[in-house]
């Protein structure tokens, strides 16, 4: 019910924008833009065509609202709308934004354009941005907020509270990070602890000294795992000397978790890893999806080659051809189930080093149970449908489907486990390998079993 | 690098527990349990065998640490370890927990056991728990925290700050929720706004009046979407009269997002939706995966039936059989790519009502590009490999693969879009439908094209 309501609001917003855009009602458009939450505006913006996007964006002023709107967009879209803007407009848009918002926006632009914008910013801002942008993409360093509110450990709670009240900059104060004389992070305290402690107590006496922290090089997925596991609102980023560089906040972690899941999904289906695949052209789309399909094509060609080798067998019993789809299909499907369970289990930390063997055994048992079941069913069907054929045909197809399914669970389980050992992302390579090898092995097994059991 | 470190810590913890368990070193085990973060303990706990799990849990005392540990476990595991405990122990364990932790733990137990535990709790707690447990599973009501700190709108900021400092209960104060004389939620203020405003200002003059709220029936996925979209730390849950019932906090939303992604993954592969599939027995596993495989079995049987119908054609040109795997395989794979992009695009809100047609057209273009490419490649291979055959064989297989891939993109795109229109979860039903229909349609198309172009 509530979902409808939420979608309903977005739909109304979309209609209102559409009407004003058609009427070129500039003044009303400006009013509506300013009244709309930046996150909502980012959603509605996707539905505009290129012309409308240009029109709406040209009406947006250089203020916080516009920056918030921009950072809610995906990088592909940022690049698209800022591509035609000159460096002056872009730099005036982002000059008052936080460093991590600035670097996110600049990171979405073409390198050349980004550089001319950076050249227009203030010296100190330039340095900060370049520092952030030097961290690897998708690392804690590239997503951290650098304007963190810190306090010295020998400050009293009373003084800390006063300092806090004077702070205008650090908008989202989640935790109070406490440092020693060398600016090293030594502890953390909650806002509540500060407010409920006698005002002459020193911070170092109330702070929690065990702080989970990450390094700027830490991958965003690992940051997300720490935040998710310990229910943190933010996690500090420190350098090699223990100095606080910034914090990664939970709202960014929420985005990371959503995006990583989407990437894993797309990669497992061989559809690239670009979340914004829908914004890309058909050509780019095709290019990304080509490699997996090529693996599958090679598998199919090899299967054709194998079947060609057994041409004589097929000639004596043409009915054998009828069961090729089901034998590779059932194998491919159960293999995909196994590999999905394993890939996802590894991503969520449910499968770790140490329990792989147990997992493999269980998958094999599942493969055996389902293989025997569907093998018997298919054996009966084969003998019933192809009455004229050799009565052994049922045994052959039954056995083949059972062994193809058993083999598929093994391949589906083994492949991602081995890829991880080799430090290859299992989500990328598992899909093509599993289906392709079942295409080949399934057909081969089938004709070998037929050769053994049928007198042709 | 940091990932290794994090995993390293868990590995050490696992080893230490293992050693102490083997030595039955009770005193040291108790010490280690109390020293370990509940979230870490929950991770390590998965690796223990049944015996070890029992031993560790029997050493845990009735305190906050144990409750935090329990709520970090998945429901299957909670049920398993509490199943043999008597109602007295369970009720003493959870009696001081928050209502939503209590109801999460009780909701994981068998109904009978949960009821006997509830009977042992205090009257008022019983009522609160029963209220929470009455909300549908996976709704905002079932996951909200009910001990929310609220303030009356005519309170001054100074008084509010004092009241806040006396609060012991509401541990996680994210926002200050402000109500009117009827207890209706009328606004929200940040802790910072309170601290930085002159103390005689009334709350109603500083509060933000536009508050995004949800109903207790709201699905957790929609709650997650709101929190993610607006970067909230918590979202209030209100009843029909606008009264504040509780809040859903971002840490729970993080869990929801991870779990929903995992469920979608498993469902798309027809492996059920149970995140704890690894904890289930092989039989249960097989049972869950049976239905999709049955759909695929039916598809395979129908394909066998179709091929049987074209037996004469196969007899005259046995080479036709060799290309069956590649034609259905390429179709199945590109269809899976399309449906994955669509299912995930709908889950993340990238595909909405209104742009389906555009998406379908783009997929068809991608299907055409790749179909033509791989069709030509296969056509050349077929004529090269089966030199003895009809030269038209290359044209037949080339055309077949192209049309099978084009058709597959259409089916892969259409199916999830239509399922959503029918209010069926696209993640559940898309997978089996797409691969099964390509098995059938691909084979049918192939033989129809062969019948038209070959003179057999």
Interface residues (C-beta under 8 A of the other chain):
Chain A: X1 X2 X3 X6 X7 X11 X14 X37 X39 X40 X43 X46 X47 X161 X164 X165 X171 X173 X191 X192 X195 X196 X214 X215 X217 X218 X219 X221 X222 X225 X226 X227 X228 X229 X230 X231 X232 X233 X250 X251 X253 X254 X255 X257 X258 X261 X262 X264 X265 X266 X268 X269 X270 X271 X275 X276 X277 X278 X282 X283 X285 X286 X289 X290 X292 X293 X296 X297 X299 X300 X301 X303 X304 X305 X307 X308 X311 X314 X315 X318 X319 X321 X322 X323 X324 X325 X326 X327 X328 X329 X330 X332 X333 X334 X336 X337 X340 X341 X343 X344 X345 X348 X349 X350 X351 X352 X353 X354 X355 X359 X362 X365 X366 X369 X370 X373 X374 X377 X378 X381 X382 X385 X386 X435 X439 X443
Chain B: X1 X2 X3 X6 X7 X11 X14 X37 X39 X40 X43 X46 X47 X161 X164 X165 X171 X173 X191 X192 X195 X196 X214 X215 X217 X218 X219 X221 X222 X225 X226 X227 X228 X229 X230 X231 X232 X233 X250 X251 X253 X254 X255 X257 X258 X261 X262 X264 X265 X266 X268 X269 X270 X271 X275 X277 X278 X282 X283 X285 X286 X289 X290 X292 X293 X296 X297 X299 X300 X301 X303 X304 X305 X307 X308 X311 X314 X315 X318 X319 X321 X322 X323 X324 X325 X326 X327 X328 X329 X330 X332 X333 X334 X336 X337 X340 X341 X343 X344 X345 X348 X349 X350 X351 X352 X353 X354 X355 X359 X362 X365 X366 X369 X370 X373 X374 X377 X378 X381 X382 X385 X386 X435 X439 X443
